[in-house]
Each structure stands twice: as C-alpha cells, then as structure tokens.
Amino acid sequence: MQATVETLSTLERRMTVTVPMKPLEEEVGQRLTRMARTVKLAGFRPGKVPMNLVQKNYGPQVREEVFSNAVETSFSDAVEQNKLRVAGYPNIEHKPFGEADEHFEYVATFEVFPDIEIGDLSAVTIERPAITVTDKDVEKTVDVLRKQRATYEPVKRAAKKGDKVSVAFRAEIDGQEVESTNGQSIDLVLGEDGRIAEFDDNLIGAKAGTSKQFEITYAEDNPSPQLAGKTVSYEVTFNAVAQIKLPEVDAEFAKLLGVEDGDVEKMRADIKESLEQEVTKRVRANVKDQVFQALLGAVTTELPRALIAMETGRLMQAVRTDLERRGTDMSKVNLEPAMFDEQARRNVGLRVILSEMINKNELHATPEQVRAMVEEFAKSFEHPDEVVRWYYADPQRLDEPVGLATEENVVAWVLERAKVTDKKVAFDELMGKKA
C-alpha cells in the first residue's frame, strides 16, 4: 500500500491510496472456494456446484466485500502512518472495482482536527458564587412543598388570583375556531407559572354559573406562531371556583415528606441538607460554565465543517423529537440548519478544546474519581448501594460519570491558573428564581 497526502486548506486533506490487486484477488478466490463447499444452487447438491457458477452468482458480491474491507483497512493504516487525526467521515472516490488492473486506487478527502494552543489563563477571572442556606430559605421551600400538596375547596365568591377555576371555553381567530374544550370542563390555577397572564386576568372576578366573552391581541413576538400578532376571541363558561387549602406544617406533613416519626424539626434539617447539596451542584455547574466559556475565549481556531454539520443535525433531530413528543404538527414547523449553527459551533469548539486539553495534560478521570461521582449520583436514591451496583453492572453506564469526572479535572486545572474570586449571591438568584 502507498499513500500520498495533499494539504488543500488549513484542515482539509486529500489522500491518494494505492493498493496492489494481487492480494485482493487471492482473497476473493479463497472466499469463493470456501463458499463452494457449502453453497446451495438449484439442480446441484451442496458442495457440488461448479466453480464457474459460484463465481457467476457470488463473485460480484464477494469482490465488493473484499475491496470495501481493503479500502477501510488501508485508509486506517494510511491515517496512522501519516499521523493524521481525522475529523468526521472521509469522502472516498474510486473507479468501479472491476476496472482495476494491477493496482486499485482511491482518493479520500477529509478534514483533520486543528492544533489547539491554550492561551494565557492568568488574566481570566472566575466568579465563584458564595451562598449560605438560611432558615428563611428553608421556610420558602416548606411553602413550596405545602403548595405542591395543597387541596382546593369550593367557594361561592368571585375568582381571584391563586384560585382553581373549572371552565369550558372555545377560541376563534377571524371567525374560525382554533381551540375548544368541546363543552368539557378543564381546571386552571389562575396566575400559575407558565400560564398566559392576559388570559388569566380576564378570568379574575367571574363566578361559577356565569359566562364571559373577551378578546386578546397577542404581541408579534409571541413564542407561539399560531398566536403571534393575532387577535383571539374567547368565550368562557365558569362551572366552579375553588380556593387553595394548604396543609399545616405538623407531624402528618413531615411524614408525607418521608420523616417516619413526624419530627418537624428533623424535616426542616433534611430540607436544609437537601438545599445545601443542590446549592453545591449549582455552584459547581456555574463555575464549570464560566470555565468553559473562558476556554472558548482563549482559543481561536478553525473548526472542522464536517463536525459542525454533524452536530447541527444532532441538535435539529433532538428538537424535532421533542416537538413530536409534545404532539406538535411538524408540517407547520420549519427547522433550518442556520437556527442551530451558533450552538453547534460552540459545542464542537468545546469538545475539540477539551479533548486536546485532556490528552495533553493527562486529565482523564481516575477510577477513584469515577466511583466518587457514581456515589454522588446514588445519594438521591432510597437505596444508594443498589444504584452503585447498577452502574458498575454495565461498563457503558459509566460513560456519563467518567465524562463528568473528567470535566471536573479540566475545571480544576483551569482554576489553578485563573484568578478566582468569591461573589456573594442570593439563594433565589442561584436557584433561578430571581424576580
């Protein structure tokens, strides 16, 4: 085998590979001979089919397999000999296998990974969130847990924010129905997170047994294409209004949260411990995100187009799958590769940088670090030991903890070289609840 490599651009390469025909033809002959011993053909007993018929019926298929394997093997060997790091899949071109004479030749065009040089990180500042979980934070969490376990009791007064209303409604745009409950009642909690504020505001003040008609003109930038810039006419029938009833913070409530003896103070201590664990995770994730952003800023390099295209396709498919799972009519959704270009470039850039850093600086996770990561995962389960055994029962299940533990090594490596300052942060801000 002979291989010559041409540089087409910074990352693109063209490699011409020549493979001698004699060993390939010998391999084809040997395979056909082995097949002839067992092949079945109408009119002949197994193993008695003439070789010329074996060659006629199976020769093209065997030749295709042998030559395809030769391309794959010789390409890998040539890449290794020339110390190339191929990014993505090569484009391989060749004449029909049957036209080859003494030598079989093909041309492979592909991209290689860029050389990565990490810039000076001493000027990088990482702001590590500093936070202490207080009793006030615990009480806020208790309030959330109470609301999650709330019940509702019917009232005869007008509906107000926080009430649950049972309604039937229909909606029209330009006289055409676009949504309806078909006369069936559905329950809505007025003002609940994620609801359309304009819609709920029109329901406040209504009583059970009444109906109401109103219009809402939605903004042009509304996230729903169906509503953006449209005026929607609603007709709503109110069947019931109920007010929230929160459970008391007592022994029964504590038992609901898993405190078997109903000790309320133990319940609060458990909640605080859980919040502190979550804060630790959020701080770690925040710092990691800053580190990764710093690395992207410290490295300027051309990225393989093949990898960007592959990542764009992966992101598009993930969104498509999610929308389909939510029941979206995909015939009305136009997903374009350009929508994912920026995220794809960031993802590819980060992978390329991390891979180079990990290999150059020997930052691969140790078995002890992987074990610690698995045990951390298992803490949130009722039977941690069983979870740990589940992970180690199949090596593939360790891919995630191995990856995360290795990323932690990268973060630690960067923090040793960057300037790290502690920044006081409010609990709600860290937890994503900032007003």
Sequence and secondary structure as in RCSB ss.txt:
>XXXX:A:sequence
MQATVETLSTLERRMTVTVPMKPLEEEVGQRLTRMARTVKLAGFRPGKVPMNLVQKNYGPQVREEVFSNAVETSF
SDAVEQNKLRVAGYPNIEHKPFGEADEHFEYVATFEVFPDIEIGDLSAVTIERPAITVTDKDVEKTVDVLRKQRA
TYEPVKRAAKKGDKVSVAFRAEIDGQEVESTNGQSIDLVLGEDGRIAEFDDNLIGAKAGTSKQFEITYAEDNPSP
QLAGKTVSYEVTFNAVAQIKLPEVDAEFAKLLGVEDGDVEKMRADIKESLEQEVTKRVRANVKDQVFQALLGAVT
TELPRALIAMETGRLMQAVRTDLERRGTDMSKVNLEPAMFDEQARRNVGLRVILSEMINKNELHATPEQVRAMVE
EFAKSFEHPDEVVRWYYADPQRLDEPVGLATEENVVAWVLERAKVTDKKVAFDELMGKKA
>XXXX:A:secstr
 EEEEEE SSSEEEEEEEEEHHHHHHHHHHHHHHHHTT  BTTB TT S HHHHHHHHHHHHHHHHHHHHHHHHH
HHHHHHTT  EEEEEEEEE  GGG  SEEEEEEEEEE         TT EEEEEE    HHHHHHHHHHHHHHT 
EEEE SS   TT EEEEEEEEEETTEEEEE TT  EEEETT TTS HHHHHHHTT  TT EEEEEEE  TT S T
TTTT EEEEEEEEEEEEEEE   SSHHHHHHTT TT  HHHHHHHHHHHHHHHHHHHHHHHHHHHHHHHHHHH  
    HHHHHHHHHHHHHHHHHHHHHTT  GGG    GGGGHHHHHHHHHHHHHHHHHHHHHT    HHHHHHHHH
HHHTTSS HHHHHHHHHTSGGGGHHHHHHHHHHHHHHHHHHHSEEEEEE  HHHHTT   
